[in-house]
């Protein structure tokens, strides 16, 4: 009974330490428990005098002793050496096994559970019956198995939970930092976006201001021209006044000399002063102003003699017959509008600004913003001649009526005449203050007209190589100019939304046509000359009766701007090159509009072949497209 009573007390103490009944001691001993393993109960045999008649076997003593009478020194030394050798062998071969955590057995689990629940009497009964069964051999410990140590697993889980919480904390810190970086980046993005918008607004404002300043500057040019004329007039008056003053000084000096001679006693008459030779009088009484004036007159006379050698061309007095008048009657076949894209010629590195057909041959001229013009053979599109000489982009070109010369206009403010056979520049006209937009030949071949951004148009004499007349009247850029076939009448289209008809001989504006609501980009006559077609910056096409100078019809194909309009040889189909890359074909008889889609970007120019079978268009991508 003493064993039975002492065993529960020891087991209770061990289990209390293993389970950590105290809440404060559980956390302190958790690591020690995890390292040393779980506590378990051990079978202890108490060898005390028992009241029953059971005979216990005496355990022999392990200590070896030499029997008396057999003591021998040699044997004793040999025995000690053998023991030392055995000890060394055991020390060398003994390997301490690694301490593995011992899982909790079933009886320990039940005892721990009963102790935890405070069921001490049940625990005493269980232990008494359990160890009796074990002592009698009715229960095998090996067959019972083990119960996992829940508390050890809980501590492991707690450690893992702590580690996960630490990782979670680190991840939260990283997420917060990333969120702050994201917010900072978004603020910087919004700031740069706002800054970009402000810069774009400032740029647009500067562009508008620059346009306004250009217009304002252009409005000052007529006033400056008038002031220049007044300045020259005042200079002439000043020179005349200085001449009169010098003449009066000379007369006074002569009178003073005469009076002096009369006082001395010489009989001189005033009339004698007048009979002095002119060259002697000029040499004696000529002042510095008179001398400069005389030299200027002599120089002017010499220049006049040189200029008289080159005579100015004369404008034709009678209208020349128009070869296109009877073309409409002869061409009775229906108008062709069903064109298809046939070929693409890449001729320029920059946008194509103008295309024209040779009056006699199957060749065309293309001008580009790369400062070059090219003669292209048809239908293969091979380049025959390349002309260069302008220092800025080319805007327009026009053939001489004979087809052997070419006139080009450019952004470098000049108009150049070229020999097509050699590709050489034979003449350059300079006089415009800004870019020249358009040029045209007179049907007689002796005059070239040009229109410019400086709001003026000029008529150049090819023979005398000078400007014969400057046309004033438009208040904005003059974008197009064209001679009426076989006459001295000029048609101009301007950014001031008007068309004007001029007499090239006098330089006077005969009539202005109003009706466009936006800047006029191009205007042209029909081959017969009875009608005018014009297009503006909002895509509106207008047809005008040239005989009555009244509008006929207005067609809106916008909102993309119309860059150029041209009639076919019969005058029944009108083509317009649009800013959205579409070529609009207007059948004047039926009123139907057909669209040709093929340009990838803006279309700048369009022209028909002489027989009307082909259509050529140039775009901002530097290509010329053939339609058939």
C-alpha positions in Angstrom: 0.0 0.0 0.0 2.9 2.3 0.6 4.0 1.8 -3.0 0.5 2.5 -4.2 0.2 5.6 -2.1 3.6 7.0 -2.9 3.3 6.4 -6.6 0.3 8.6 -7.2 2.0 11.4 -5.2 5.1 11.2 -7.4 3.1 10.8 -10.6 1.0 13.9 -9.6 4.1 15.9 -9.1 5.7 14.8 -12.4 2.5 15.3 -14.4 2.0 18.7 -12.9 5.5 19.7 -14.0 4.9 18.1 -17.5 1.5 19.6 -18.1 2.3 23.0 -16.6 -0.7 23.3 -14.3 0.3 26.8 -13.3 -0.6 29.2 -16.1 2.5 31.4 -15.4 4.9 28.4 -15.3 3.6 26.9 -18.6 5.2 29.5 -20.8 8.6 29.3 -18.9 8.8 25.4 -19.2 7.5 25.1 -22.7 11.0 25.2 -24.3 12.4 22.8 -21.8 9.6 20.3 -22.4 10.0 20.6 -26.1 13.8 19.9 -25.8 13.8 17.1 -23.2 10.6 15.3 -24.4 7.3 14.4 -22.6 7.3 13.0 -19.1 5.9 9.5 -18.6 5.2 7.2 -15.7 7.8 4.4 -14.9 7.2 1.0 -13.3 9.0 0.9 -9.9 9.4 -2.3 -7.9 9.6 -1.7 -4.1 11.7 -4.3 -2.4 10.4 -4.2 1.2 9.5 -6.9 3.6 6.1 -7.9 2.5 3.5 -9.6 4.6 2.7 -12.2 2.1 4.9 -15.4 1.7 6.4 -14.4 -1.6 10.2 -15.2 -1.8 12.2 -12.6 -3.6 15.5 -13.6 -5.4 18.6 -12.0 -4.1 20.5 -10.0 -6.7 24.2 -10.9 -6.6 26.8 -8.2 -6.1 28.6 -7.2 -9.3 31.8 -6.2 -7.5 34.4 -8.9 -8.2 36.4 -10.0 -5.3 39.3 -12.4 -5.1 38.6 -15.3 -2.8 40.7 -15.6 0.1 43.6 -17.9 -0.2 43.9 -17.2 -3.9 45.5 -13.8 -3.7 48.2 -13.5 -6.4 49.8 -10.2 -7.4 50.3 -11.2 -11.0 46.6 -12.2 -11.4 45.5 -9.0 -9.7 47.6 -6.9 -12.1 46.3 -8.8 -15.1 42.7 -8.4 -14.0 43.2 -4.6 -13.5 44.7 -4.3 -17.0 41.8 -6.3 -18.5 39.3 -4.0 -16.8 41.1 -0.9 -18.1 41.2 -2.4 -21.6 37.4 -3.2 -21.5 36.7 0.3 -20.3 38.6 1.8 -23.2 36.9 -0.4 -25.6 33.5 0.5 -24.2 34.4 4.2 -24.3 35.5 4.0 -27.9 32.5 1.9 -29.2 29.8 3.5 -27.1 27.8 6.0 -29.1 25.2 8.0 -27.3 22.0 7.8 -29.3 20.4 11.1 -30.2 17.6 12.1 -27.8 14.4 11.6 -29.6 11.1 13.0 -28.2 9.2 10.1 -26.6 5.6 10.1 -27.4 3.1 9.9 -24.7 1.7 6.4 -24.0 -2.0 5.7 -23.4 -1.8 5.2 -19.7 0.1 8.4 -19.3 -2.4 10.2 -21.4 -5.3 8.9 -19.3 -3.5 9.8 -16.1 -2.8 13.3 -17.4 -6.4 13.7 -18.4 -7.7 12.6 -14.9 -5.2 14.9 -13.2 -6.2 17.8 -15.4 -9.9 17.2 -14.6 -9.2 16.8 -10.8 -10.5 13.2 -10.6 -8.0 11.9 -8.1 -10.0 8.9 -6.8 -10.6 7.7 -10.3 -6.9 8.1 -10.9 -6.0 6.0 -7.8 -8.4 3.2 -8.9 -7.1 3.3 -12.5 -3.5 3.0 -11.4 -4.2 0.2 -8.9 -6.0 -1.9 -11.4 -3.7 -1.1 -14.3 -0.5 -2.0 -12.5 -2.1 -5.2 -11.2 -2.9 -6.2 -14.7 0.7 -5.4 -15.8 2.1 -7.4 -12.9 0.0 -10.4 -13.6 1.0 -10.3 -17.2 -2.5 -9.8 -18.6 -1.6 -6.7 -20.5 1.2 -6.2 -23.0 2.6 -2.6 -23.1 3.9 -3.0 -26.6 0.4 -3.6 -28.0 -1.1 -0.5 -26.6 0.6 2.1 -28.7 1.2 5.7 -28.1 -0.8 8.9 -27.8 0.6 12.0 -29.5 1.7 14.7 -27.1 -0.9 17.4 -27.7 0.8 19.9 -25.6 4.1 19.5 -27.5 2.2 19.9 -30.7 0.4 23.0 -29.3 3.8 24.5 -28.4 5.1 23.7 -31.9 2.0 25.2 -33.4 2.4 28.3 -31.2 6.0 28.7 -32.4 4.9 28.3 -35.9 2.1 30.8 -35.3 4.6 33.3 -33.9 6.9 32.9 -36.9 3.9 33.3 -39.2 2.9 36.5 -37.4 6.4 37.9 -37.7 6.3 37.1 -41.5 2.8 38.6 -41.7 4.1 41.8 -40.0 7.0 42.0 -42.4 4.6 41.5 -45.3 2.3 44.2 -44.0 5.2 46.6 -43.7 6.3 45.8 -47.3 2.7 46.2 -48.5 2.5 49.6 -46.7 5.7 50.7 -48.2 4.6 49.6 -51.7 1.3 51.4 -51.1 3.2 54.6 -50.2 5.4 54.2 -53.3 2.3 53.7 -55.5 0.6 56.8 -54.1 3.8 58.8 -54.6 4.1 57.5 -58.2 0.4 58.3 -58.9 0.9 61.8 -57.5 4.0 62.3 -59.7 2.1 61.0 -62.7 -0.8 63.4 -62.0 1.6 66.2 -61.6 3.4 65.5 -64.8 0.1 65.0 -66.6 -1.1 68.4 -65.3 2.2 69.9 -66.3 1.9 68.4 -69.8 -1.6 69.8 -70.2 -0.4 73.2 -69.1 2.5 73.1 -71.5 0.1 72.1 -74.3 -2.2 74.9 -73.5 0.7 77.3 -73.4 1.9 76.0 -76.7 -1.5 76.4 -78.3 -1.7 79.9 -76.9 1.7 80.7 -78.3 0.7 79.3 -81.7 -2.5 81.4 -81.7 -0.5 84.5 -80.6 2.0 83.8 -83.3 -0.7 83.5 -85.9 -2.3 86.7 -84.6 1.1 88.5 -84.7 1.6 87.3 -88.3 -1.8 88.6 -89.3 -1.1 91.8 -87.4 2.2 92.1 -89.1 0.6 91.4 -92.5 -1.9 94.1 -91.9 0.9 96.6 -91.3 2.5 95.9 -94.7 0.1 98.1 -96.8 0.6 101.0 -94.3 4.4 100.5 -94.4 4.3 100.5 -98.2 2.3 103.8 -98.2 4.8 105.2 -95.7 7.7 104.2 -97.9 6.1 105.9 -100.8 5.5 109.0 -98.7 9.1 108.8 -97.5 10.4 108.6 -101.1 8.2 111.6 -102.0 9.5 113.6 -99.1 13.0 112.8 -100.1 12.4 114.0 -103.6 10.8 117.2 -102.2 13.8 117.6 -99.9 16.2 117.2 -102.8 14.2 119.7 -104.9 14.1 122.1 -101.9 17.9 121.8 -101.5 18.3 122.4 -105.2 16.2 125.5 -105.0 18.1 126.7 -102.0 21.5 126.2 -103.7 20.2 128.0 -106.8 19.0 130.9 -104.6 22.4 131.0 -102.8 24.1 131.1 -106.2 21.9 133.9 -107.4 22.5 135.8 -104.2 26.3 135.3 -104.5 26.1 136.6 -108.1 24.1 139.6 -107.1 26.6 140.4 -104.3 29.5 140.1 -106.7 27.7 142.4 -109.1 27.0 145.0 -106.5 30.6 144.8 -105.4 31.9 145.4 -108.9 29.5 148.3 -109.4 30.8 149.9 -106.2 34.4 149.6 -107.5 33.4 151.3 -110.8 33.1 148.5 -113.2 30.1 148.7 -115.5 28.6 145.3 -115.2 25.0 144.6 -116.0 22.9 142.0 -114.3 22.0 140.5 -117.7 25.6 139.5 -118.1 25.2 136.9 -115.3 22.6 135.1 -117.4 24.8 134.8 -120.5 27.5 132.9 -118.6 27.8 129.4 -120.0 25.9 126.8 -118.0 28.8 124.5 -117.4 30.9 127.4 -116.1 28.0 128.5 -113.8 27.5 125.0 -112.5 31.2 124.6 -111.8 31.4 128.0 -110.1 28.2 128.1 -108.1 27.3 124.3 -107.7 26.7 123.2 -104.2 27.1 119.7 -102.7 23.4 118.8 -103.1 23.3 119.9 -106.7 26.5 118.0 -107.4 25.0 114.8 -105.9 21.8 115.3 -107.8 23.6 115.8 -111.1 25.6 112.5 -110.6 22.4 110.7 -109.7 20.8 111.9 -112.9 23.7 110.9 -115.0 23.6 107.4 -113.4 19.9 107.1 -113.9 20.3 108.0 -117.5 22.9 105.4 -118.0 20.7 102.7 -116.3 17.7 103.8 -118.4 19.8 103.3 -121.6 20.7 99.8 -120.5 17.1 98.9 -119.6 15.9 100.2 -122.9 17.9 97.5 -124.6 15.7 94.8 -123.0 12.1 95.5 -124.0 9.1 94.5 -121.9 6.7 92.0 -123.3 3.4 93.1 -124.6 0.1 91.5 -123.4 -2.0 90.1 -126.2 -4.7 92.5 -127.2 -7.1 89.8 -128.6 -8.2 86.7 -126.8 -6.6 83.6 -128.2 -8.9 80.7 -129.2 -9.5 78.1 -126.4 -8.7 74.6 -127.8 -11.0 73.1 -125.1 -14.2 74.8 -126.3 -15.2 72.0 -128.7 -13.8 69.2 -126.6 -17.0 68.7 -124.8 -19.0 68.3 -128.0 -16.6 65.8 -129.4 -16.4 63.7 -126.2 -19.8 62.1 -126.1 -18.9 59.0 -124.0 -20.2 59.0 -120.4 -18.0 60.4 -117.6 -15.8 58.0 -115.8 -16.0 57.9 -112.0 -15.4 54.2 -111.2 -11.6 54.5 -110.7 -9.6 51.7 -108.9 -6.2 51.9 -107.3 -3.7 50.7 -109.9 -0.2 51.5 -108.7 1.8 53.5 -106.1 5.0 55.4 -106.9 7.2 56.5 -104.0 8.9 59.6 -105.3 9.6 61.8 -102.4 10.8 61.4 -98.8 8.5 64.2 -97.7 4.9 65.1 -98.6 3.9 65.6 -102.3 2.6 69.2 -102.8 1.8 69.3 -106.5 1.2 67.0 -109.6 0.7 68.3 -113.1 0.5 66.6 -116.5 2.6 67.5 -119.5 0.4 69.3 -122.2 1.6 66.9 -124.9 3.4 63.9 -123.6 2.6 61.1 -121.2 4.7 62.4 -118.4 3.9 64.2 -115.1 5.8 66.5 -112.8 5.7 66.0 -109.0 6.9 68.6 -106.5 7.6 67.8 -102.9 8.5 69.3 -99.6 11.9 67.8 -99.9 12.9 70.7 -102.2 12.9 68.5 -105.4 10.8 68.3 -108.5 10.8 65.1 -110.7 9.8 64.3 -114.2 8.1 60.9 -114.1 7.4 58.7 -117.1 4.1 56.9 -117.5 2.8 54.3 -116.9 5.9 52.7 -115.2 6.6 55.7 -113.0 10.3 55.9 -113.7 12.0 59.2 -112.8 13.5 60.8 -115.9 14.8 64.2 -114.6 15.3 65.5 -111.0 15.5 69.2 -110.4 16.9 70.9 -107.3 17.8 74.4 -106.5 15.2 75.7 -104.1 16.3 76.2 -100.5 12.9 75.4 -99.0 9.8 73.3 -99.8 8.1 73.5 -103.2 4.4 74.5 -103.2 3.3 74.5 -106.9 4.5 74.1 -110.5 3.2 74.9 -114.0 4.2 74.0 -117.6 5.0 76.5 -120.3 2.3 76.3 -123.0 5.0 74.7 -125.3 5.9 72.1 -122.6 9.6 72.7 -122.7 9.9 74.9 -119.6 8.6 74.7 -116.0 7.8 77.3 -113.4 8.0 76.3 -109.7 7.1 78.3 -106.5 8.6 77.7 -103.2 8.6 78.5 -99.5 12.0 80.3 -100.1 9.9 83.3 -101.5 11.2 82.8 -105.1 9.8 81.6 -108.4 12.1 79.7 -110.6 12.0 78.8 -114.3 13.6 75.6 -115.5 14.7 74.1 -118.8 13.1 70.6 -118.8 15.6 69.1 -121.3 18.6 69.8 -119.0 16.9 70.3 -115.6 18.8 73.6 -115.1 17.4 76.7 -113.6 17.3 79.5 -116.2 15.7 82.3 -114.3 14.8 83.2 -110.7 12.2 85.9 -109.7 12.7 87.4 -106.3 10.3 90.0 -104.8 7.9 88.3 -102.4 8.3 88.8 -98.7 6.9 85.4 -97.7 6.4 81.9 -99.0 5.0 81.7 -102.6 2.0 79.4 -102.7 1.1 79.1 -106.4 2.3 80.0 -109.9 0.8 80.0 -113.4 1.9 80.7 -117.0 0.1 83.0 -119.4 -1.1 81.3 -122.6 1.3 83.4 -124.6 4.3 82.1 -122.6 5.8 85.6 -121.8 4.3 86.1 -118.3 4.3 84.1 -115.1 2.0 85.0 -112.2 2.5 84.0 -108.6 0.6 84.3 -105.3 2.1 84.6 -101.8 1.6 84.5 -98.1 2.4 88.2 -98.1 -1.2 88.9 -99.3 0.0 90.0 -102.8 0.2 88.5 -106.2 2.9 89.4 -108.8 3.1 89.3 -112.6 6.6 88.6 -113.9 7.9 89.4 -117.4 10.0 86.5 -118.7 11.8 88.6 -121.3 12.6 91.7 -119.3 13.1 89.5 -116.1 11.3 91.8 -113.8 8.0 92.3 -112.0 5.6 94.0 -114.2 2.8 94.4 -111.7 1.9 93.7 -108.1 -1.8 92.9 -107.2 -3.0 94.4 -103.9 -6.4 93.8 -102.5 -6.5 90.6 -100.4 -6.1 91.0 -96.7 -4.8 87.5 -96.0 -2.6 84.9 -97.7 -3.3 84.4 -101.5 -3.3 80.6 -101.8 -4.0 80.0 -105.5 -3.7 81.9 -108.8 -4.6 80.9 -112.4 -4.9 82.6 -115.8 -8.2 82.3 -117.6 -7.5 80.1 -120.7 -6.3 82.4 -123.6 -6.9 85.7 -121.9 -5.3 88.3 -119.6 -7.7 87.6 -116.8 -6.4 86.2 -113.5 -8.3 84.3 -110.8 -7.0 84.3 -107.2 -8.2 82.5 -104.1 -7.3 83.8 -100.6 -7.5 82.9 -97.0 -9.7 86.0 -96.5 -12.5 83.7 -97.8 -12.9 85.5 -101.2 -12.1 84.9 -104.8 -10.9 87.8 -107.0 -10.8 88.4 -110.8 -8.0 90.6 -112.0 -7.0 92.3 -115.2 -3.3 91.4 -115.7 -2.6 94.5 -117.9 -3.7 97.1 -115.4 -3.3 95.1 -112.1 -6.9 96.1 -111.1 -9.4 93.9 -109.3 -12.4 93.6 -111.6 -14.6 91.6 -109.3 -14.6 89.8 -105.9 -16.7 86.7 -105.2 -18.0 86.1 -101.7 -19.6 83.0 -100.3 -17.1 80.9 -98.5 -17.1 80.8 -94.8 -13.5 79.6 -94.4 -10.2 80.1 -96.1 -10.1 79.3 -99.8 -7.4 76.8 -100.5 -7.7 76.4 -104.3 -9.7 77.6 -107.3 -9.6 76.6 -110.9 -11.4 77.1 -114.3 -13.2 74.4 -116.3 -11.4 73.6 -119.5 -14.1 75.5 -121.4 -13.7 78.4 -119.0 -17.4 79.0 -118.3 -17.3 77.9 -114.7 -15.1 78.2 -111.6 -14.6 75.5 -108.9 -13.2 76.4 -105.5 -12.7 74.5 -102.2 -12.1 75.8 -98.7 -10.5 74.7 -95.4 -13.7 73.1 -94.2 -14.3 70.8 -97.2 -16.9 72.9 -98.9 -16.9 72.9 -102.8 -18.5 75.8 -104.6 -19.3 76.1 -108.3 -19.5 79.6 -109.9 -20.8 80.9 -113.2 -17.9 82.9 -114.6 -20.0 84.8 -117.1 -22.4 86.1 -114.5 -19.9 85.9 -111.6 -22.6 84.3 -109.4 -22.6 81.1 -107.3 -24.3 78.0 -108.8 -24.1 75.3 -106.1 -22.4 74.6 -102.8 -21.4 71.0 -101.8 -20.2 70.1 -98.3 -17.9 67.0 -98.2 -16.2 68.1 -95.0 -15.3 68.6 -92.3 -11.8 67.6 -93.6 -10.3 70.5 -95.6 -10.2 70.5 -99.4 -6.6 70.9 -100.5 -7.0 71.0 -104.3 -9.7 70.8 -107.0 -9.3 69.8 -110.7 -11.5 69.1 -113.7 -11.1 66.3 -116.2 -10.5 67.2 -119.8 -14.2 67.1 -120.6 -15.1 69.4 -117.6 -17.9 67.0 -116.5 -16.1 65.4 -113.5 -14.5 67.4 -110.6 -12.0 65.8 -108.3 -11.1 67.1 -104.8 -8.1 66.0 -102.7 -9.2 66.0 -99.1 -7.4 66.3 -95.8 -8.6 62.8 -94.6 -7.0 61.0 -97.6 -10.2 60.6 -99.6 -10.5 61.7 -103.2 -14.0 63.0 -103.9 -15.3 62.7 -107.5 -18.3 64.9 -108.3 -20.3 64.1 -111.5 -21.6 67.5 -112.5 -24.4 66.0 -114.7 -25.9 63.6 -112.2 -24.7 65.3 -109.0 -23.4 62.1 -107.5 -20.3 62.0 -105.3 -18.0 59.1 -105.4 -15.1 58.4 -103.0 -11.7 56.9 -103.7 -10.2 55.4 -100.6 -6.5 54.5 -100.8 -4.4 57.1 -99.2 -3.1 56.2 -95.7 -2.7 59.9 -94.8 -3.7 63.4 -96.1 -4.1 63.8 -99.9 -2.6 67.1 -101.1 -3.1 67.1 -104.9 -5.1 65.4 -107.7 -5.0 65.6 -111.5 -6.6 63.7 -114.5 -4.8 62.4 -117.5 -5.6 64.0 -120.8 -7.9 61.2 -121.9 -9.5 60.8 -118.5 -8.6 57.2 -118.2 -6.2 57.7 -115.3 -6.3 59.8 -112.2 -3.1 60.7 -110.2 -3.1 61.8 -106.6 -0.2 62.8 -104.2 -0.2 62.5 -100.4 1.6 63.5 -97.3 3.4 60.1 -97.3 5.5 61.1 -100.3 3.7 58.8 -102.7 1.9 59.3 -106.0 -1.0 56.9 -106.5 -2.4 55.9 -109.9 -6.1 55.2 -110.3 -7.6 53.6 -113.4 
